[in-house]
Amino acid sequence: MSKKRALLIGINYPNTTYQLNGCINDVMLINQILTEHFGFIDPLEKQMLIDKDATTLNIIEKLYWLVSNAQSGDALYLHYSGHGLQTLAAANKNIKQININDIFYNMPVGVKLTMVFDCCYTLGFVDDYLTATVIPVDISESITLVVNSGVIISGCRKNQKSADLWLYDKFIGAATYFIAQNLKNYKYEVDYLTLTAEINQSMKKHKYKQQIELIGDSSCFSTKFLK
């Protein structure tokens, strides 16, 4: 029997110079959508890492968990909201570099992996608090080389800023919000290409400069989101 498994990572980096505001709200919203509309209902098949729990070691462990025992027909989902530098930024200082290929390389053909990264592709270098090296920024040249049936939704293009918006008395990532809104508009039955196009129209309509990018196995782009 095929399974649905999700890993949700949201890091606000509280009480630091580089504090964010909407990342935890992002993953809470996505968790609700996965549960209510896409059948991710088994609590043992969903993991969430928030703020200080999102250490490099924990992220690595949960990435391996995400793909462990995956079989053809399984649907896997990864959502990351946080700082995006040359790498994803974990919530701890003591880190070591790993190769994302080591995690996804042996994933069986027929596993549908969807990854959403709501983060900036800032190429500069900041305080060592954020110099975690878990997933390379150039996702298109790393993950897509080894993912057999994966789709990556990038919250913005390289060198763009991934914005937050203030809505209903709280911050939320613009990319995550417009993903959620356009899924709702299509009653949660929409292919990746259409979803991406609609999100970018929403960005433009609301005066956001960032543009969503769709990366990965192009044969999956016309398939329904998480179906």
C-alpha positions in Angstrom: 0.0 0.0 0.0 1.4 3.4 -1.0 2.1 5.9 1.7 2.1 9.7 2.1 4.9 11.2 4.1 5.7 14.8 4.8 8.6 16.8 6.4 7.9 20.4 7.3 10.7 22.8 8.4 10.0 26.3 9.6 12.7 28.4 11.2 12.2 32.0 12.4 15.6 32.3 14.1 14.1 34.1 17.1 16.2 36.6 19.1 18.9 36.9 16.4 19.9 39.7 14.0 18.4 37.6 11.2 15.0 36.9 12.7 12.2 36.1 10.4 8.5 36.2 11.2 6.3 34.0 9.0 8.2 30.6 8.7 6.4 28.7 11.4 3.1 30.1 10.2 4.0 28.7 6.8 4.4 25.1 7.9 1.3 25.3 10.1 -0.7 26.3 7.1 0.8 23.7 4.9 0.3 21.0 7.6 -3.4 21.9 7.7 -3.7 21.7 3.9 -1.9 18.4 3.7 -4.2 16.9 6.4 -7.5 18.2 5.2 -7.1 18.0 1.4 -4.4 15.6 0.5 -4.7 12.7 2.8 -1.6 13.1 4.9 -3.5 12.0 8.0 -1.2 9.5 9.7 0.6 11.5 12.4 3.5 9.0 12.3 4.1 9.9 8.6 4.4 13.7 9.3 7.4 15.3 11.0 7.8 19.0 11.8 11.0 20.8 12.7 10.6 24.3 14.2 13.2 26.8 15.3 15.7 25.3 17.7 14.6 21.8 16.8 15.7 22.4 13.2 19.3 21.7 13.9 21.5 20.4 11.1 21.6 16.9 12.6 17.9 16.8 13.0 17.3 18.1 9.5 19.6 15.4 8.0 18.0 12.7 10.1 14.5 13.7 9.0 15.5 14.0 5.4 16.7 10.4 5.5 13.5 9.5 7.3 11.5 11.1 4.6 12.8 8.8 1.9 13.4 5.7 4.0 11.6 2.6 2.7 10.1 4.6 -0.1 8.4 2.5 -2.8 6.9 3.2 -6.2 3.5 5.0 -5.8 4.5 6.8 -2.5 4.0 10.5 -2.3 6.6 12.4 -0.3 6.5 16.1 0.5 9.2 18.5 1.8 8.5 22.1 2.8 11.2 24.5 4.0 10.6 28.0 5.1 13.6 29.9 6.5 16.7 31.7 5.4 18.1 30.6 2.0 21.8 31.5 1.6 24.2 29.5 -0.4 22.6 26.7 1.5 19.6 26.1 3.7 20.3 27.6 7.1 19.6 25.4 10.1 19.1 26.7 13.6 22.5 25.8 15.0 26.1 26.9 14.5 28.0 23.7 14.6 27.4 22.1 11.2 29.1 20.0 8.6 28.5 19.8 4.9 26.7 16.9 3.4 25.8 16.0 -0.1 22.0 16.0 -0.8 22.6 13.4 -3.4 23.5 10.9 -0.7 20.0 11.2 0.6 18.0 11.1 -2.6 20.2 9.0 -4.9 18.7 5.6 -4.2 15.1 6.7 -4.2 13.1 4.2 -6.3 11.6 5.1 -9.7 7.9 5.9 -9.2 8.2 7.7 -5.9 6.6 11.2 -6.3 8.6 13.7 -4.4 7.4 17.3 -4.1 9.7 19.9 -2.5 8.8 23.5 -1.8 11.4 26.0 -0.7 10.0 29.4 0.5 13.3 31.1 1.1 15.6 33.7 -0.5 18.5 32.7 -2.7 20.8 35.3 -1.2 24.4 34.7 -2.5 26.1 36.7 0.2 27.6 35.5 3.4 26.2 36.3 6.8 27.0 35.6 10.5 28.1 32.1 11.2 24.8 31.5 13.0 23.4 30.9 9.6 26.2 29.1 7.8 24.6 25.7 7.9 25.3 23.6 4.8 22.5 21.1 4.3 21.1 21.6 0.8 22.9 23.6 -1.9 21.3 26.7 -3.1 21.6 25.6 -6.7 18.9 23.0 -6.3 18.5 22.6 -10.1 22.0 21.3 -10.4 22.0 19.0 -7.4 18.7 17.4 -6.4 17.3 17.2 -10.0 20.3 15.1 -11.0 19.2 12.3 -8.7 15.5 12.6 -8.3 13.7 10.2 -10.6 10.2 11.7 -10.2 10.6 14.8 -8.2 9.1 18.3 -8.5 10.7 21.4 -6.9 8.8 24.6 -6.4 11.2 27.4 -5.6 9.7 30.4 -3.9 11.8 32.8 -5.9 14.5 33.0 -8.5 18.2 33.3 -7.8 19.1 36.6 -6.2 15.5 37.5 -5.6 14.0 38.2 -2.2 11.3 35.9 -0.9 8.9 38.2 0.8 6.5 37.9 3.8 3.1 39.4 3.9 1.0 40.5 6.9 -2.4 38.9 6.9 -5.0 38.2 9.5 -2.7 39.7 12.2 0.2 37.4 11.4 3.1 37.1 9.0 3.3 34.4 6.3 5.6 33.8 3.4 4.2 35.2 0.2 5.1 32.1 -1.8 3.5 29.7 0.8 0.4 31.9 1.0 -0.2 32.0 -2.8 0.4 28.3 -3.1 -2.3 27.8 -0.5 -4.7 30.3 -2.1 -4.3 28.9 -5.6 -4.7 25.3 -4.4 -8.0 26.4 -2.8 -9.1 28.3 -6.0 -8.7 25.0 -7.9 -10.3 22.9 -5.2 -7.0 21.2 -4.6 -7.0 19.6 -8.0 -4.4 21.4 -10.2 -1.3 20.4 -12.0 2.1 21.8 -11.2 2.4 23.9 -14.3 -0.9 25.6 -13.9 -0.3 26.1 -10.1 3.0 27.8 -10.8 1.6 30.0 -13.5 -1.3 31.1 -11.2 1.0 31.8 -8.3 3.1 34.0 -10.5 0.0 35.9 -11.6 -0.9 36.4 -8.0 2.5 37.7 -7.2 2.3 40.2 -10.0 -1.2 41.3 -9.1 -0.1 42.0 -5.6 3.1 43.8 -6.6 5.6 41.2 -5.4 8.7 41.0 -7.6 9.6 37.4 -6.8 8.7 34.7 -9.3 8.1 31.1 -8.5 10.1 28.6 -10.4 9.3 25.0 -11.2 12.3 22.6 -11.4 12.7 18.9 -11.6 11.3 16.0 -13.6 9.4 17.8 -16.4 7.3 14.7 -17.0 5.7 15.3 -13.7 4.8 19.0 -14.3 1.5 18.2 -16.0 0.4 15.8 -13.1 -1.8 16.9 -10.3 -0.2 18.4 -7.2 0.4 15.6 -4.7 -1.7 13.2 -6.6 
